[in-house]
Amino acid sequence: MSDSYIIEVSSEAAGIVVRGPGGYRFFAASHRFSRLEGRIFRNAREAERAARRLASGALSLAS
């Protein structure tokens, strides 16, 4: 299993996730995804889903 992944949404780089203590930390590639900056996800797929929700406008402040 890799220690880092690039997250893309609709061919746009959303950020990268890097495995660390407690899960995968998100580092935003653009301001569009800055709300995810620093969040910890259980796995890269969970981070990708959050980035897709954010891009579609479906991510709430509580997420």
C-alpha atoms as one frame of an Amber mdcrd trajectory, in Angstrom:
protein
   0.000   0.000   0.000   1.322   3.419  -0.961   2.062   6.219   1.495   0.681
   8.992  -0.721  -1.897   9.496  -3.453  -2.859  12.285  -5.821  -6.558  13.105
  -5.659  -8.157  14.356  -8.885 -11.702  15.538  -9.546 -12.812  15.913 -13.167
  -9.185  15.900 -14.345  -8.297  18.691 -11.878  -5.737  18.102  -9.137  -7.585
  18.474  -5.841  -4.641  17.601  -3.622  -2.584  14.796  -2.231  -3.079  12.584
   0.774  -0.136  11.321   2.791  -0.351   8.413   5.215   0.551   9.265   8.776
  -0.582   8.566  12.322  -4.328   8.041  12.332  -4.882   7.978   8.575  -4.289
  10.024   5.437  -3.813  13.799   5.726  -5.120  15.946   2.859  -2.985  18.723
   1.320  -4.967  20.909  -1.100  -3.567  21.611  -4.561  -5.767  24.677  -5.089
  -7.910  27.131  -3.172 -11.018  25.316  -4.428 -10.179  22.388  -2.127  -8.698
  24.325   0.803 -11.630  23.351   3.073 -10.149  19.843   3.125  -6.625  21.043
   4.008  -5.239  19.122   6.976  -8.231  16.804   7.382  -7.488  13.186   8.221
  -9.236  10.429   6.260  -9.280   6.685   6.903  -8.104   6.000   3.359  -7.453
   7.701   0.018 -10.853   6.711  -1.379 -12.610   8.534   1.468 -10.571  11.671
   0.702 -11.469  11.410  -2.984 -15.178  11.160  -2.150 -14.926  14.260   0.061
 -13.177  16.193  -2.729 -15.891  15.168  -5.202 -18.629  16.251  -2.777 -16.888
  19.579  -2.227 -16.525  20.165  -5.974 -20.216  19.418  -6.507 -21.245  21.732
  -3.667 -22.603  18.864  -1.552 -20.031  19.034   1.287 -21.482  20.703   4.366
 -19.483  22.621   6.967 -20.015  19.744   9.411 -18.390  17.162   7.088
